[in-house]
């Protein structure tokens, strides 16, 4: 079995016994990247030299009396909208081609402190705007389960790399489902923490009130390890919450006896593929047999979530992306005067989907439409948050599908943005409410992975991980992806 598919506990034991080294793990990662990434194309940048140097330094440290970090020697990938000092960070946009930050994001520093080794930067939808990684300004990423299908997005490169065994785990960001949806499509685990649980310092902002960084891993235990390292207050991030971080690993008891599970009928009805619905019903039946109580509820305003999101997120994006003008960093296009240079830089640098969302956001914030659209959307956001609060007054977690379908074919929805946007109907309400949620594989439908979404109360990632881990332990794991199909 590949070292990268062994449990973290086993890797720690083998490192302690000197049976393997950090260099061994990094070389296995780089070899797998060399073997499969020509097909999967999960990476935008592979830092082989930097990874080898880090591994050698770590091996020297561990050979003495150096203390072993929680993620020691694990090769990881970092989504390309998370700043890495001296390592290209493009947000998959031509506008930031070859841009190298002068500082690390807090999460990148935390990975280094835990002795993880960054091997590269992952492909994504440009500026995290998309659900398929087809909006990358550089190249598509392909789903390891079927190379004719998308890996999801916007953290598609991160999910595909974990599924293909190229990295031990990867970081993604989630604004409307961008960790959980690709995790579901690629058959891996994707955890979106509570808004404020993990520092956003160094994350290139899409929608600042919605964005959250989290891990994509091969199992729930690894997600708990990763969150243990990533979570915590950061004074550099004004939205970071000064809330105590519990021991997430101690939550993995395997016991859900007496746990109360709410299933919103809006997440199991119209628009959900039959194969997906059946896998979710089977998962709920499994949890019920394990002693949990499962009851149907109503998430009253869920049907307005997508419309609300596509007013609020583009509005924030239009403001956040105003800074990319060709003056200070990134690509600059020539113009006859300053205004012309601005126009040429942004027109040529941004892709079609990013420009569409900037225009949507500018429209929503414009005079005469602000009250009619933006303010109403904020009110609906509050109602959705209240819906969840009402449900959590009587239940421990909310469960439903992560996505309404399995992974769709490349090019199938690219010309119909509304159909693409609706793909996030199950994940967007969670972001609007700022809650934690995880996607865990729950079987296959027509040979493709299905994701089970488990949503928790604010800052109660422990219960989310507990339920996900218990379900995972009680069911059969998915096989290694077949890397089937012919790349489109």
QUIMORA-V376044 format. One record per backbone hydrogen bond with DSSP energy under -1.0 kcal/mol. NH is the residue of the N-H (numbers start at 1). CO is the residue of the C=O. E is the energy in kcal/mol with one decimal. If there is no record, write none. Layout:
nh=[NH | NH]
co=[CO | CO]
e=[E | E]
//
This chain:
nh=[5 | 6 | 11 | 12 | 13 | 14 | 15 | 16 | 17 | 18 | 19 | 20 | 25 | 26 | 27 | 28 | 29 | 30 | 31 | 32 | 33 | 34 | 35 | 36 | 37 | 39 | 40 | 41 | 44 | 45 | 47 | 48 | 51 | 52 | 53 | 54 | 55 | 56 | 57 | 58 | 59 | 60 | 61 | 62 | 63 | 66 | 71 | 72 | 73 | 74 | 76 | 77 | 78 | 80 | 82 | 83 | 86 | 87 | 89 | 91 | 93 | 96 | 97 | 99 | 105 | 106 | 109 | 110 | 111 | 112 | 113 | 114 | 115 | 116 | 117 | 119 | 121 | 122 | 123 | 127 | 128 | 129 | 130 | 137 | 142 | 143 | 146 | 147 | 149 | 150 | 155 | 157 | 159 | 160 | 161 | 162 | 163 | 164 | 165 | 166 | 168 | 170 | 171 | 172 | 174 | 181 | 183 | 184 | 185 | 186 | 188 | 189 | 190 | 191 | 192 | 195 | 197 | 203 | 204 | 210 | 211 | 214 | 216 | 217 | 223 | 224 | 225 | 226 | 227 | 228 | 229 | 230 | 231 | 232 | 237 | 240 | 241 | 243 | 248 | 251 | 252 | 253 | 258 | 259 | 261 | 262 | 263 | 265 | 267 | 268 | 272 | 273 | 277 | 278 | 279 | 280 | 281 | 282 | 283 | 284 | 285 | 286 | 287 | 288 | 289 | 290 | 291 | 292 | 293 | 295 | 297 | 300 | 302 | 304 | 305 | 308 | 309 | 310 | 311 | 312 | 313 | 315 | 316 | 317 | 318 | 319 | 320 | 321 | 322 | 324 | 325 | 331 | 341 | 342 | 343 | 344 | 345 | 346 | 347 | 348 | 349 | 350 | 355 | 356 | 357 | 358 | 359 | 360 | 361 | 362 | 363 | 364 | 365 | 369 | 370 | 373 | 375 | 377 | 378 | 379 | 380 | 381 | 382 | 383 | 384 | 385 | 386 | 387 | 388 | 389 | 390 | 391 | 392 | 394 | 396 | 397 | 398 | 399 | 400 | 402 | 410 | 412 | 416 | 420 | 421 | 422 | 423 | 424 | 425 | 428 | 431 | 432 | 433 | 435 | 437 | 438 | 439 | 440 | 442 | 445 | 448 | 450 | 452 | 453 | 454 | 455 | 456 | 460 | 464 | 465 | 466 | 467 | 468 | 469 | 470 | 471 | 472 | 473 | 474 | 483]
co=[2 | 3 | 7 | 8 | 9 | 10 | 11 | 12 | 13 | 15 | 14 | 14 | 21 | 22 | 23 | 24 | 25 | 26 | 27 | 28 | 29 | 30 | 31 | 32 | 33 | 36 | 36 | 37 | 121 | 121 | 119 | 46 | 47 | 48 | 49 | 50 | 51 | 52 | 53 | 54 | 55 | 56 | 57 | 58 | 59 | 61 | 114 | 69 | 115 | 71 | 117 | 169 | 120 | 122 | 79 | 202 | 101 | 84 | 99 | 80 | 90 | 93 | 94 | 96 | 83 | 201 | 105 | 106 | 107 | 108 | 109 | 110 | 112 | 111 | 74 | 76 | 45 | 78 | 42 | 91 | 125 | 126 | 128 | 92 | 40 | 149 | 143 | 484 | 146 | 408 | 178 | 123 | 155 | 156 | 157 | 158 | 159 | 160 | 162 | 161 | 75 | 216 | 77 | 214 | 212 | 177 | 179 | 180 | 181 | 182 | 183 | 217 | 439 | 215 | 437 | 434 | 194 | 200 | 81 | 207 | 207 | 172 | 170 | 189 | 219 | 220 | 221 | 222 | 223 | 224 | 225 | 226 | 227 | 197 | 234 | 237 | 196 | 241 | 246 | 248 | 249 | 251 | 291 | 256 | 293 | 397 | 295 | 297 | 264 | 265 | 269 | 404 | 273 | 274 | 275 | 276 | 277 | 278 | 279 | 280 | 281 | 282 | 283 | 284 | 285 | 286 | 288 | 287 | 259 | 261 | 263 | 298 | 299 | 301 | 302 | 304 | 305 | 306 | 308 | 308 | 309 | 311 | 312 | 313 | 314 | 315 | 316 | 317 | 319 | 321 | 323 | 95 | 337 | 338 | 339 | 340 | 341 | 342 | 343 | 344 | 345 | 346 | 351 | 352 | 353 | 354 | 355 | 356 | 357 | 358 | 359 | 360 | 361 | 366 | 366 | 369 | 370 | 373 | 374 | 375 | 376 | 377 | 378 | 379 | 380 | 381 | 382 | 383 | 384 | 385 | 386 | 387 | 388 | 391 | 260 | 260 | 455 | 262 | 453 | 451 | 148 | 409 | 413 | 416 | 417 | 418 | 420 | 421 | 422 | 424 | 427 | 428 | 429 | 430 | 192 | 454 | 190 | 452 | 450 | 448 | 445 | 443 | 440 | 400 | 438 | 398 | 436 | 457 | 460 | 461 | 462 | 463 | 464 | 465 | 466 | 467 | 468 | 469 | 470 | 144]
e=[-1.7 | -1.4 | -2.2 | -2.5 | -2.2 | -2.4 | -2.4 | -2.3 | -2.0 | -1.2 | -2.3 | -1.1 | -1.7 | -2.5 | -2.8 | -2.1 | -2.1 | -2.8 | -2.4 | -2.1 | -2.3 | -2.4 | -1.9 | -2.7 | -2.2 | -1.9 | -2.5 | -1.3 | -2.9 | -1.6 | -2.5 | -1.0 | -2.5 | -2.3 | -2.2 | -2.3 | -2.4 | -2.5 | -2.3 | -2.2 | -2.6 | -2.0 | -2.0 | -2.8 | -1.5 | -1.2 | -1.5 | -1.5 | -2.4 | -1.9 | -2.8 | -1.6 | -2.1 | -1.5 | -1.8 | -2.9 | -2.4 | -2.1 | -2.8 | -2.3 | -1.6 | -1.2 | -1.2 | -2.4 | -2.5 | -1.7 | -2.0 | -2.3 | -2.1 | -2.1 | -2.5 | -1.7 | -1.5 | -2.5 | -2.8 | -2.7 | -2.2 | -2.2 | -3.2 | -2.5 | -2.9 | -2.1 | -1.0 | -3.1 | -2.8 | -2.4 | -1.3 | -3.2 | -2.5 | -2.5 | -1.5 | -1.4 | -2.1 | -2.5 | -2.2 | -1.7 | -2.4 | -2.3 | -1.2 | -2.6 | -3.0 | -2.3 | -2.4 | -2.9 | -2.9 | -3.1 | -1.5 | -2.3 | -2.3 | -2.1 | -2.4 | -2.9 | -1.9 | -2.3 | -3.1 | -1.5 | -2.4 | -2.6 | -3.2 | -2.2 | -2.5 | -2.0 | -3.0 | -2.5 | -1.3 | -2.1 | -2.2 | -2.7 | -2.6 | -2.1 | -1.3 | -2.4 | -2.8 | -2.4 | -2.0 | -1.8 | -2.7 | -1.9 | -1.1 | -1.1 | -1.3 | -2.2 | -2.8 | -2.1 | -3.7 | -2.6 | -2.3 | -2.7 | -1.5 | -1.3 | -1.7 | -3.0 | -2.7 | -2.5 | -1.6 | -2.1 | -2.4 | -2.2 | -2.1 | -2.5 | -2.2 | -2.1 | -2.2 | -2.1 | -2.3 | -1.3 | -1.6 | -2.2 | -3.3 | -2.5 | -1.9 | -1.1 | -2.4 | -1.7 | -1.8 | -2.3 | -2.9 | -2.4 | -1.3 | -2.4 | -2.8 | -1.0 | -2.2 | -2.5 | -2.8 | -1.0 | -2.8 | -2.9 | -1.1 | -1.3 | -1.4 | -3.2 | -2.3 | -2.3 | -2.5 | -2.7 | -2.6 | -2.5 | -2.6 | -2.3 | -2.1 | -1.8 | -2.2 | -2.2 | -2.2 | -2.3 | -2.2 | -2.3 | -2.6 | -2.6 | -2.3 | -2.3 | -1.5 | -2.1 | -1.5 | -2.5 | -2.5 | -2.5 | -2.0 | -1.7 | -2.2 | -2.3 | -1.7 | -1.9 | -2.5 | -2.2 | -2.2 | -2.2 | -1.9 | -2.1 | -2.6 | -2.0 | -2.9 | -1.9 | -2.4 | -1.6 | -2.3 | -2.8 | -1.9 | -2.2 | -2.5 | -2.1 | -1.9 | -1.8 | -2.8 | -2.0 | -1.1 | -1.8 | -1.7 | -2.5 | -1.1 | -2.3 | -1.6 | -2.0 | -2.4 | -2.0 | -2.5 | -2.2 | -2.5 | -2.7 | -1.3 | -2.1 | -2.9 | -3.0 | -2.5 | -3.3 | -2.6 | -2.3 | -1.4 | -2.9 | -2.3 | -2.5 | -2.3 | -2.8 | -2.3 | -2.5 | -2.5 | -2.7 | -1.3 | -1.7]
//
